[in-house]
Amino acid sequence: MTDRRTLRQNQGPSATRIIGVGSFQPERIVTNDDLSKIMETDDQWIRDRVGIVERRFADKDELLVDMAVKAGTAALIDSGVDPSEVDTVIVPNCTMPSGIPNAAAQVADRIGIKAPGAFDLNAACAGFCYGLGVASDLIRAGSAGKVLVIGAEKLTDSVDPTDRANAIIFADGAGAVLVGPSDTPGIGPVTWGSAGDLVDTISMRDHRYIHQEGQAVFRWATTQIAPIALKALELAGLEPSDVDVLIPHQANLRIVESIAKKLRAKGAREDMDVADDIRYSGNTSSASIPLALDHMRKTGRAKTGDVVLAIGFGAGLSYAGQAFICP
Ligand SMILES: CC(C)(COP(=O)(O)OP(=O)(O)OC[C@H]1O[C@@H](n2cnc3c(N)ncnc32)[C@H](O)[C@@H]1OP(=O)(O)O)[C@@H](O)C(=O)NCCC(=O)NCCS
């Protein structure tokens, strides 16, 4: 007779890896000069302070869900995996227009993934690294087989178009990875955390537009994030000199460069390639890391087998990062 107190728990494969990457950006390119026609700003100020040359804005009827479908489909095509083999879909985002419905279920349905576990995950600009960590651990626990993680944002709906501190930074897009089991370790442990005492530094106060205390966020990101990135390496059993490609959340090029400088001071190589996707994509929050990964793979900057270190940070305040092997 079965002991009623005995309950079975799952156990999955010991290792996971990223097996496909894809992204999507809206067609409409918005240059700094375009913005200077509608607000008091100029190309040089934006390039110097944030490093952005141009960004992509979605059209009015192009939704977060539409972009997520395109990025997720591209990741599946890249992996060669059929949608029927995917059982879980996670959509990190912070700009779905309402709490319900979530993005994940409808995105999955439109991609052709039938009845998956599907949920959104909101850790703002840290969302992709949270999602990747959750996906990897779900598989290792035996709760999921293959997980599609799609960071997608339509930030232009949440930015006052006349607010020159924010309207120059944020943009729209989506990036996705497919995560699956692996014979060898391909995704290091996630390190994550938060600083809820700084919650007011980035928020949607009126439930409409993003407000941020730019300098406070800048100080926090340039002092607190590099140590988290180093911890992610340590958890993965790696040294800073092992990193081939660094992909920090593309918040501001000066923040990205500051993190890279701090890692180099701890032994990261001078030839470590540092993502600068913000130049042509802007800040796309939870989409920025997979977007940069996809672009760096397509241009040969991130190669199969490279050690990639990703680190996300943003509203919450929240942060998360992990090392992984480039597919
Ligand atoms: C937002 C950010 C670019 C603003 O830069 P800053 O140097 O802090 O700018 P400040 O708000 O202090 O303003 C400095 C001056 O530039 C002006 N300014 C602000 N935005 C401007 C713009 N788009 N164009 C031209 N001038 C601008 C200000 O009015 C101010 O002028 P003043 O000195 O005459 O009063 C910067 O703080 C930043 O990037 N912070 C991090 C934000 C971030 O990464 N957020 C995402 C986290 S996920």
The ligand as a Gaussian input file, in Angstrom:
#p B3LYP/6-31G(d) Opt

LIG

0 1
 C       18.699000      60.631000     -17.877000
 C       20.121000      61.137000     -18.016000
 C       20.605000      60.943000     -19.447000
 C       20.102000      62.628000     -17.748000
 O       21.423000      63.100000     -17.768000
 P       21.902000      64.048000     -16.570000
 O       23.254000      64.464000     -16.891000
 O       21.656000      63.321000     -15.296000
 O       20.895000      65.233000     -16.774000
 P       20.183000      66.147000     -15.719000
 O       18.766000      65.702000     -15.584000
 O       20.992000      66.345000     -14.489000
 O       20.239000      67.471000     -16.524000
 C       21.471000      68.125000     -16.867000
 C       21.165000      69.239000     -17.823000
 O       20.821000      68.676000     -19.108000
 C       19.530000      69.118000     -19.482000
 N       18.869000      68.056000     -20.218000
 C       18.163000      66.999000     -19.735000
 N       17.736000      66.245000     -20.742000
 C       18.194000      66.807000     -21.862000
 C       18.086000      66.489000     -23.231000
 N       17.415000      65.406000     -23.673000
 N       18.686000      67.281000     -24.134000
 C       19.381000      68.371000     -23.752000
 N       19.509000      68.734000     -22.472000
 C       18.919000      67.964000     -21.545000
 C       18.831000      69.442000     -18.180000
 O       17.773000      70.332000     -18.358000
 C       19.942000      70.050000     -17.381000
 O       20.162000      71.379000     -17.802000
 P       20.626000      72.520000     -16.752000
 O       21.945000      72.022000     -16.199000
 O       20.725000      73.725000     -17.584000
 O       19.545000      72.545000     -15.718000
 C       21.090000      60.453000     -17.031000
 O       20.819000      60.867000     -15.720000
 C       21.010000      58.989000     -17.128000
 O       21.261000      58.396000     -18.162000
 N       20.697000      58.311000     -16.006000
 C       20.542000      56.902000     -15.989000
 C       19.190000      56.604000     -16.514000
 C       19.033000      55.205000     -16.926000
 O       19.939000      54.587000     -17.404000
 N       17.834000      54.701000     -16.742000
 C       17.493000      53.431000     -17.138000
 C       17.688000      52.475000     -16.041000
 S       16.991000      51.017000     -16.547000

